[in-house]
Amino acid sequence: MNVRLSLALFACSVVPLFAQQTPQQLAEAELPSLLTIYKELHAHPELSGKEEKTAAFIAKELRAVGCEVTEKVGKYDKPGMIGYGLVGVMKNGPGPTVLVRTDLDGLPVEEETGLPYASKDTQQNDEGKEVRTMHACGHDMHMSAFIGTARALAKLKDQWKGTIVFVGQPAEETGLGAKALLADGLYTRWPKPDFVLGLHDSAQMEAGKVGMTEGGYIYANVDSVDVTVRGLGGHGAYPHMTKDPVVLAAQIIQGWQTIVSREVEPIDSAVVTVGSIHAGTKHNIISDEVKMQLTVRSYKKETREKVLASIERIAKGMATAAGIPAERMPTVTVRQNEFTPATYNNPELTKRVAGVLKTALGADKYELTQPVMGGEDFSVYSLPDFSIPACMFTVGGVDAAKIAESKKTGTPLPSLHSSKFAPVPEPSIRAGVIGMTTAVLDLMKK
């Protein structure tokens, strides 16, 4: 045989041995290391605005894969808060810019999972009180998949072009982190993204599966509202000589329940929940005031404005009916600096990413999910006019046997923020890495 022909045939025969690596292969190869990282992060959560060690850990991992990393990013309105956000930039020639986001913070929850790597850490909260901390919302899984995605994309540069901006976001649980990053020049100091991608684990979906709400709102507007109902206090034995704010508050709370049932369009959605109510100091004293804290949820801007206006109208209307003088009308304060806008999955981008997820993980591993009334400041990255296409997909975190048992017995599964919630790490991280890596590759493919 001709020597040149022989060499050519040999070369053809070995090409498959050097075929391009796939996100699936890379996720599998990185999984042992990512599990170690997951357990380390899970065991040492940090509260919102206090993510110093967590951010340093993620920054180190991004530098290891060649990112240009900037730490301590973020400007808060609240005095004294330090921005522990980080931005890692991975460049690979001209092309689109894609932002990939993870959140960093844990919660003030005492863990009760019984896991060998359960958190035993404590940290001072904003009031200076020492509290137990836990990753009760899966941000440890998010970060592990984030690191795995960065590692995979660093090894797949022959398959994509452009710039990836990896963002480690602090203070997601308080709704302040994304706004703090933008206030510190996220879209001016670093390349402004053409697309934004994120993921969140699920406490209801089977581990290893992924899902999406394919276009439209996926998380709600979140407002925190403080209401003070004022009356005229006195002795509990002589109620006729007082204006009882406790009775009035009870009537107002009942009145608020008609906002959703009678003022919001039936095909729209809203929630008005009184999460805290405090009044009085003693059995036989009618207090001067009642303080309440509300969480208000909605999707549409118009619905939000209507619900917030109705809360104040009903409170003051009922106070007038109860004979409260004008100078003692209830006060209603919407905490505008804590407002989290609704998260919107760009329909075109979501459809594209959904197709990629089905191909990468299998149609049997993909679920169509419904919008929920939870909040996520991932919404901020789209900007108020949704001019930057963004989408977030869900990664299942629950053992299939536990889901089946819950359906059989009717016992609810531990929810996000529960002291007993912990995703099954291996399949969750694997699905997160494969899903995010393939989504980025599709948006930036050569």
DRENNU-614282 format. One record per atom (N, C-alpha, C, O, CB): x, y, z. Coordinates in steps of 0.2 Angstrom, whole numbers, plus 5000, padded with zeros to 4 digits. Glycine has a CB too. Layout:
// DRENNU-614282
XYZ...
***
This chain:
// DRENNU-614282
500449945000500050005000500450065000501050065003499550005006500250114996500650184996500650205003500150205007500250234991501250235005501350255012500950315014500650315019502150275013500850365009500450425010499750405011499450425015500550465004499550355007498850335008498750295014498250305018498650285002499250255016499150225023499050265028498650255033499750175023499550325028499450375034498850405034498550425039500050425033498550425028497950455027497350415030496950435034497750475020497350345029496850305031496950295039496450295042496950235028497550295041497650295048497350355052497050355057498450285050497550415049497250475052496550475052496250495057497550535048496150455047495450445047495150405052494650415055495150425040495550345053495350295058495350325065495050295070495750235057495850375067495950395074495550455075495550475081496650405075495250485070494850555071494350545077494350585081494550575065493950495077493450485082493750485089493450505094493050425081494350465090494750465097494850535099494850545105495350425096494850575095495050645097494450695095494550755094495650675093493850665095493250705094493150755099493350755105492650655093492750815097492650865102492250835108491850795108492250915099492550865114492150845120491450885120491350935117492550875126491050845124490350875124490250905131490550885136489850815122489750945132489550965139489350905144489550915149488951015139489050855141488850795145489550765148489550745153488450745141489950755143490650725145490950765151491250735155491050705139491050835149491350875154491050875161491350885166491450945151490350875161489950885167490150815171490250825177489250885165490150765168490250695171490950695174491150675179490150635166491450725170492150725172492250775178492650755183492650745167491950825178491950875184491550865190491650895195491850945181491150815189490650805195490950785201490750815206490150745193491450745202491750725208492050795212491950805218492350675208492350835208492650895211492050945213492050975218493050935206491550945209490950995210490550975216490351015220490550995204490550905217490250885223490550905230490250925235490150805223491250905229491650925235491550995236491451025242492450915234491551035231491351105231490751125234490651165238491451145224490251085232489551095234489451085242489151125245489051045231489851025244489751015251490151065255489951085261490050945253490651095253491051145256490551215256490551245262491651165252490251225251489851285251489251275255488951325259489651305244488951215255488351205259488451205266488051235270488051135257489051185268489251185276489451255278489451265284489851145277489551305274489751375276489351425272489651465269490551375275488751435274488351485270488451555274488651555280487651465270488351605270488451675273487851715271487551705266489051705270487651755275487051795275487051845269487651865267486851825281486451875267486451925262486851985264486752015270485751945260487352005260487752065261488352055265488752095267487352115264488451985267489051965271489351905268489651865271488751955278489351905261489551845257490351845256490551825250489251835251490751875260491451885259491851825257492151825252491751925265491751775261492151715260491851675254492251645250492151665266491251675253490951635247491151675241491351635236490151645248491151735241491351775235492051765233492251755227491251845235492451755238493251745237493351675234493751665230493651755243492951625237492951565234492751555227493151525223492451515238492251585225492051585218492551625213492651605208491351615217492751675216493251715212493851675210494151675205493451785216494051635215494651595214494551545209494951525205494851565221493951515209493751465204493751495197493951465192493151435206493451555196493451585190494151605187494251595181492951655190494551625191495251645189495551585187496051585182495651675195495451525190495751465188495651435181495951405178495551405193495051465178494851445171495051505166494751505161494151425171495351555169495651605164495151665164495251705159495651575158494751675169494351735169494651795171495051785176493651725172494551855169494751915172494251935177493651955176494851975167494451935184493951935189494052005193494552025195494051875194493452035194493452095198492952075204492452055204493152155195493252085210492852075217492652135220492752195218493352035222492252125225491952185229491552235224491652295224492452225233491052205220490652245216489952255219489752205222490652215209489752315219489052325221489052385226489452395230488852265225488552425224488352485228487652485231487152485227488552555224487652485237486952485241486752555243487152595244486952435246486052565243485852625246485952625254485952675257485052635244485952565257485952555264486652575266487152545264485752485266486752625271487452645273487752585276487452545280487352695278488452575275488852525278488852455275489252415277488552515285488352445270488352375267488952375262489052425258487752365263489352325262489852315257489652265251489352215253490552275261489852285245489652245240490152185239490752195237489652285233489852125240490352065239490152035232490251975231490252015244489852065227489752045221490452035217490952065219489352085216490451985212491051975208490851965201490351945199491451915210491351995196491251985189491851955186492351975187491052055186491751895182492251865179492151865171491551845169492351795181492651895168492551895160492951845157493551845158492651965158492651805152492951755148492951775141492351775138492751685149493451795138493451825131493651775126494151735127493851885130493351765120493551725115493351755108493051725104493151655116493751805107493651845100492951875100492651885105493651795095492851905094492251945093491651895093491651845091492251985086491051925095490451885095489951915100490151965103490551815096489451885101488951905106489151905114489651865115488251865106488851945118489051945125488451905129487851925128489152015128488651855133488151825137488351825144488851815146488051745135487851845148487951855155487651795159487051775157487651915158488051755163487851695166487851715174488351735176488251635165487351705177487251735184487151675189486751625188486651785185487451685195487351645201487251685207487451745207487851585202486851665212486751695218487251665223487451605223486051705220487351705228487951685233487651675240487951635244488451735233487151705242486951715249486551655252486151615248486551775250486551645258486151595262485651625266485551685265486651555266485351595271484751615274484851605282485251565284484151585272484551645286484551645293484151585296483651595299484451705297484351525294483951465296484351415299484951405297483551435289484151385304484451325307484351265304483751235303484351325315484851235301484751175297484551115301484851095306485451155293484051075298483851015301483750955296483350915296483151025304484250955291484250905286484550835289484450785286484650925280485050845294485350785296485950755291486250705292484850725297486050795286486650785282487350785285487450825290486650825276487750745283488450745286488850815285489250825289488850685284488650845280488950915278488450965280488551025277489150915271487950955284487551015286487851065289488351065292486950985291487551125288487851185291487851195298487251175301487551255288488351205302488351225309488551295310488651315316488751175313488651335305488951395306488451445308487751435308489151425299488651505311488251555314488551625311489151625309488251565321488151675311488451735308487951795311487451785313488451745300488251855312487851905314487451935309487651945303488351965317486751945311486351975306486352055306486752075310485551955307485952085303486052155302485852195309486052245310485552185297485552155313485352185320485952165325485852185331484652155322486452135323486952115327486852055331487252035336487052175332486352015330486151955333486451895330486451885324485451945334486751845334487051785331486551735329486151715333487651755336486551715323486051675320486351615316486851625314485551715316485951555316486251505312486051515305485651555303485851435314486551485301486451505293486351435290486651385292487051545291486051445284485951385280485851405273485551455271485351345282486051355268485851365261485151335260485151275257486451335256484651365262483951335262483651345255483051325254483551355268483951385250483651395244484051365238483851385232483551475243484551325240484951295234485451335231485651315225484451275229485651395234486151435230486851405230487251415226486251505234486951355235487551315234487551265228488051265225487551265241486951245226486951205220487051255214487351235209486251165219486751305214486851355209487551375208487751375202486451425211487951385213488651405213489051345210489551355206488851425219488851285212489251225210489151215202489651205199489051165214488551225200488451215193488751275189488951265183487651215191488751335192489051395189489851385188490051395182488951455194490151355193490851335192490951285187491451295183491151315199490551235187490551185182490451205175490851185170490051125183490051255174489851285168490551325165490751325159489251335168490851365170491451405168491951355166492351375161491651445174492051305170492551255168492451225161492951215157492651195173491851205160491651175153491751225147492051205142490951145153491551285148491551325143492351345141492451365136491151395144492751345147493451365146493751305141494251325138493851365152493551245142493751195138493451185131493651145127493751125142492951225130492551215123492651275119492151295115491851205125493151315120493251375116493251365109493151415105493851415118493351305106493351295099492651295096492551295090493751235097492151295101491451285099491051355100490451355098491151235103491351405103490951465104491451525103492051525103490651475111491151585102491451645101491151705104490551705105491651665093491451755107491151815110491451815117492051805118490451805110491051845121491251865128490651835133490051845132491351935129490951795138490451775143490651815150491251825152490551695145490151845153490151885159489851835164489251835165489851955158490251815169490051765174489951815180490451845182490551715176489351815183489151865188489051825194488551785194488651905186489351835200489151805206488851865210489151915212489851785210488151855211487751905214487651895221487451845223487151915210487751945225487551945232486851965234486551985229488051995237486651955240486051985242485451965238484952015237486052055243485351905235484751895231484151885236483551905234484851825227484251855242483751845246483351905249482851905251483951805252483751965249483452025251483252065245482952125246483952065255483352045239483152085233483552145232483352185228482452105234484152145235484552205234485152195229485452245227484752235241485352135228486052125225486052145218486552175216486152055226485552125214485652145207485652215206485952245202485052105203485152255209485152325209485852355211486052405208484552355213486152325216486852355218487352345213487752385212487052315225487352285209487852275204487752325198488252355196487752205201487052335196486952385191487152455193487452495189486252385189487052475200487252535202487952545202488252605202486952545209488352495202489052495202489352485195489952475194489352445207488952495190489152495183489252425180489652415175489852525183488852375182488852315179488752315171489152285167488352265181488352365168488252365161488652425158488552435152487552375160489052455162489552505159490252495160490652505155489352575162490452465166491152445167491352385163491952365162491252445175490852335162490952275159490452275153490052315152490852215164490652225148490252225142489452215144489352175148490452165137489052255140488352245141488052185138488252175132487952315139487752145141487552075138487052085132486552125133487352025143487052035128486552025123485951985125485451985123486852005116486251935130485751885133485951875140486551885142485751825129485451865144485651845151485251775153484751765151485351905156485651735156485451665158485551655165486051675168485851615154485051625168485051605175484751535176484351515172484851655180484851505182484451445184484251445191484551485195484851385182483751405193483551405200483351335201483051305197483051455202483551305207483351235209482551235211482351285213483751205214482351175211481651165212481551115218481851065218481151145206481051135223480951085229480351045227480151005231480851125235480151045221479551005219479750955213479350905212478951045217480250975209480350935203480950885204481350895208480650985198480850825201481350775201482050795200482150825195481150715197482550775204483250785203483450755196483250705194483650755208483850805192484050785186483650805180483850805174484150705185483050825182482550855177482650935176482950965181481850845178482450965171482451035170481751055168481451015165483051065165481651125169480951145166481051225165481451255167480451135171480551245161480451315160479751335159479351295157480851335153479651395161479051435160479151465153479551515153478751485165478851445148479151465141478851525139478351535135478951405136479051585141478851645139478351675144477951645146478651645132478551745146478051775150478351785157478951765158477351745150477951805162478151815169478251745172477851695171477551855173478751735176478851675179478951685187478751635191479551645177479151745189479151765196478751825197478751865192479851765199478551845203478051905204478451965206479051965208477551885209478152025205478252085208478252075216477752035218477852145206478752095220478752085227478752155230479252185229479252035229478252165234478252235238478152215246477852175248477652275236478552255250478452245257478152315259478352365257479152235260477652305263477152365265477152365272476952315276476452355261477252415276477152425283476552475284476452525281477752465286476052445288475452485290475452495297475452445301474852445287475252555299475152565306474452585307474252645304475652615309474052555311473352565312473352605319473552575324472852505312473052665319473152705325472352715328471952725325473452775324472352705335471752715338471752765344472252805344471452645340471352755349471352785355471352735361470852705362470752845356471952725364471952675369471652685376471352745377472652655370471652635380471352645386471252575390471552525388470652675386470852575395470752515399470252465395469752485392470452535406470452405396470152345392469452335395468952315392470452285393469252365401468652355404468152415402467552405403468652355412468452465398468052515396468152535389468352585387468152585400467952485385468052495377467652555374467852575369467952425374467152565377466752625375467052695375466852735372466052625378467552695379467952755380468552755376468952805376468152765387468652705371469252705367469052695359468452695358469652645369469552695355469452675348469952625347470552635346469552735343469752565347470152505348470452485341470152465336469752435350471152495341471452485334471552405333471652395327472152515334471452365338471552295336470952275332470952235328471652255343470352295335469752275331469752305324469552275319469052295335469952365324469952395317470452365313470252355307470152475318471052345315471552305311471252245309471352225303472152295315470852205313470552145311470052155305470052115300470152115317469652215305469152225300469552245294469352225288468752285302470152285294470452305288470752245285470752235279471052355290471052195289471352135286470752095282470952075277471652085292470152095285469652055281469452095275469352065270469052055286469452165275469352205270469852195264469652195258469352275271470452185266471052175261470952115257471152105251471652175264470552065260470451995256470052005250470051965246470151945261469652065250469252075244469552105238469352105233468652115246470252125240470552155234470752105229470552125223471252185237470952045230471151995225470451965223470351955217471551945228469951955227469351925225468851965221468451945217469051895231468952035222468452075219468652135215468352165212467952105225469352145216469652205212470152185207470152225202469952255217470452125208470952105203470552065197470152025199471452065206470652075191470352035186470451965187471051945188470652055179469951925186470051845188470551815185470851765187469351815187470751835178471251795175471951825176472451795174471151795167471951875180472651905183472751865190472351835192472551975183473351885193473551855199473751905204474151955201474051795198473651905210473951945215473851905222473451865223473552015215474351925227474251905233474351965238474752005237474851845235473951965243474052015249474051965255473551945258473452065249474651965258474751925264474951965270475452005269475251865263474651965276474851995282475351945286475151895288474252025287475951965285476451915288476651925296476851885299477051915284476451995298476652005305476152055307475952105304477352035305475952045314475452095317475652095324475652045328474752075316475752155327475952165334475552225337475452275334476652185334475252215343474952265347474952255354474952195356474252275344474952305358474752295365475352265369475852245367474252245366475252275376475752255381475452205386475852175390476152305383474852215387474552175393473852155392473452185387474552225399473552105395472852085394472352135394471852135390472752035399472352185399471852225400471952305398471652345400471652235408472452305393472552375390472352375383472652335379473252395391471952415381471852425374472352475371472452535373471152455372472752455366473352495364473152545360472552555358473852445360473652595359473552655354473652635347473352675343474052705356473952585345474152565338474252495337474452455342474752605336474252475331474352405329474852415323474752455318473752365326475352375323475852375317475852315313475852255316476552385320475752315307475752255302476252265297476452315295475052255299476452205295476952195289476652155284476452095285477652175291476552175278476252145272476752125267477252165265475652185269476652065264476952055257476452055252475952025253477351985257476552085246476152095241476452075235476952095233475852175240476052025231476351995225475852015219475252015220476451925226476152025213475852035207476252025201476852005202475552105207475952025195476352015189476452085185476952105184476151955185475852105183475752165179475852225183475652235189475152165176476152275180476252345183475652375185475552405191476652395178475152375181474452405182474152365188473852405193474052395176474252305189473952265195474252285201473952295206473952185193474952285201475352305207475052375209474952385215476052315205475052425205474852495207474152495210473952525215474852545201473652455207472952445209472952415216472552445221472552405204473352365217473252325224473552375229473252375235473652265223474152405228474452445233473952505235473952525241475152475230473652535230473152595231472552565235472352605239472952625224472352505234471752485237471952465244471452475249471552415234472552445246472752435253472652495257472352495262473452405253472852555254472852615258472152635258471852665263473252665255471752635253471052655252470652625258470252655261470752645245470652555258470252515262470452525270470052535274470352435261471152535271471352545278471052615280470752615286472052555278471052665276470852735278470052735278469752775282471152785274469752705274469052705273468752665279468252695282468852665267469052615282468752585288468952615294468552615299469052505288469452655294469652695300469152755300468952775306470352725299468952785295468452835295467752805297467452845301468352865288467552745295466952715297466952705304466452705308466852655293467552695307467652675314467652735319467652735325468252635316467652795315467652855319468352885321468452925326467252855325468852855318469552875319469652955317469452965311470052835316469952995321469953065318470553065313470953025312470153115324470453125309470953125303471653125305472053095301470753195299471853155310472553155312472753085315473353075316472653205318472353035315472552965318472352915312472352855314472152955324472352935306472252895300472752845300473352855302472152935294472652785298473252735297473752755292473552795287472952665294474352735293474852755288475052695285475152635287475552785292475152705278475352645274476052665270476052715266474752625269476552625271477152635268477452585264477552525267477752655274477552595258477752545253478552555253478752605251477452545246478952505255479652505255479952495248480052445245479952445259479952555244480152555237480852535236480952505231480052635235481252545241481952525240482052445240482552415239482452555245481552415243481552345243481152305238481052245238481252315250480852345233480452315228480852275223481352295221480052375224480552215222480852175217480352165211479852135212481052105220480552185205480052175199479952105197480452065198480352225194479452095194479252025191479852005186480052045182478552025188479951945186480451915182480051885175479551855176480851855185480351905170480051895163480451855159481051875157479851965160480251795157480651755152480451775145479951775143480451675153480951805142480951825135480651765130480951715130481551855132480051775127479751715124480251685118480351625118479151735120480551725114480951705109481551665112481751615109481251755104481951695117482551665120482351605123482651555123482851715124481751605127481551545131481451485126481551435128480951565135481051505120480951445116481551415113481651355112480551475110482051455112482751435109483051395115483351335113483151495107483051415121483451375126483051315128483351265129483451425132482351315128482051255129482151195124482251145126481251275128482251215118482451165113483151135114483251075113482451195106483551185116484251155118484251115124484651065124484751215119483851125129483851085135483551015133483850965136483451125140483051015129482750955127483250905124483250845125482150965123483650935119484150905115484650875120484950815119484350945110484950925124485550905128485350855134485750805135485750965132484750855137484550815142484050755141483950715144484350855148483750765135483250715133482550745135482450775140483350655137482050735130481350765131481050735137480650775140480950745125481250675139480950645146481250685152480950675157481050575146481750725151482050755157481850835157482050875161482750755157481350845153481150915152480350925154479950885152481250945145480250975158479550985160479351065159479751105160479450975168478751075157478451135156478251165163477751125166477851145151478451215166478351235173477851295172477751335167478951255176477551305178477051365178477351425182477751415186476351335182477051485181477351545185477151535192476651495194477051605182477551565197477451565204477451635206477651675203477951515207477251635213477151705216477851725220477851765224476551715220478351675219478951695222479251755219479051775214479451635222479751775222480151835219480851815218481151775221480151895224481151855213481851845211482151905208481851935203481851785205482651935210482951995207483351985201483652025199483352025213483351925199483551905192483251955187483551965182483451835190482651975188482252015184482552085182482452105177481552035187483052105187483352175186483752175180483852225177483752185192484052115178484552115173484252125166484552145161484852045173483552115166483252135159483152205158482952225153482552095159483252245164483052315164482252325164481952285162483352355158482052385166481352395167480952385160480352365161481152465169481252395155480852385148480952315145480752305139481052445143481252275149481452205146481852205140481752165135480752165145482252255139482652265132483152215132483452205126482852335132483452185137483952135137483552065138483352055143484452145142483552025132483251965133483551925138484151915139483251925126483151895143483351855148482951795149482351795148483451895155483151745152482751685154483051645159483751635160482551645148482651615163482951575169482551505168481951505167482751605176482951455169482651385169482751355176483151375180482951345164482351305177482251265183482651205183482651165178481551255186482951185189483351125189483051085195483051105201484151135190482751025194482450985199482950965204483550955203482150925196482750955210483250935216482950885220483250875226483350995220482350855219482050805224482150735221482050715215481350825225482250685226482350615224481650595222481150615225482550575231481650555217480950535214480550495218479950495218481150495207480850455223480550415228480150455233479650435235481050365231480450515235480150555239479550595236479050605240480650605242479650605230479050635226478450595226477850605228479250665219478550525225478050475224477750465231477150455232478350415222478150465236477950455243477450515245476950505249478550445248477650575243477250635245476550635242476050645245477650695243476550615235475950605232475550555235474850555235476050595225475850495237475450445240475150465247474550445249475850385241475550495251475350505258475050575259474650585264475950505263475150625254474850685255475350735259475150795261474150685258475850705262476350745266476750795261477050765257476850705270476750855262477050905258477850895258478150875263476950975259478150905253478950905252479150965256478851015256479150895245479750965259480051025261480151075256480351055250480751005265479951135257479951185252480651225252481051215257479351235253480751265247481251315248481251355254480651375256481351355241481751365257481851405264481651365270481651385275481351465263481451305268481351255274481951235277482451225274480951195272481951225284482551195287482751125285483351105287482451205295482251095282482351025280482551015272482550955270481750985282482551075269482651065261483451055260483851095262482351125258483551005255484250995253484150965246483850905246484650965258484350995241484350955234484750895234485250895237484451005228484550845230485050795229485550815224485450835218484650725225486250825227486750865223486950835216486950875212487350865227487050765216487350745210486950755203487250785199487550665210486350735203485950745197485750815196485750835190485350705197485750855201485550925201486150965198486051005193485350955208486750955200487250985198487450965190487551015186487950975202487350905189487550875182487050915177487250935172487450805182486350915179485850945175486051015174485951045168485150935177486251055179486351125179486951135174486851185171486451145186487451105175488051115171487851095163488051145159488651065173487551045162487451025155486951075152487051105147487150955155486451095156485951145153486251215152486151235147485351145158486551235157486851305156487351305151487451355147487151335163487851255151488351255146488051255139488351285134488851195147487651205137487351195131486951265129486951275123486851135130486651295133486251355132486751415129486551445125485851375138487251415133487751465131488051455124488151495120488351475136488251385123488551365117488051385111488351405106488651295117487451375112486951385107486951465105486851475099486251365109486951505110486951575109487551605106487551655103486751615115488151565107488751595105489151545100489751555099489251605111488751505097489151455093489451485087489251535084488551405090490051455085490351475079490051455073490251475067491051455079
***
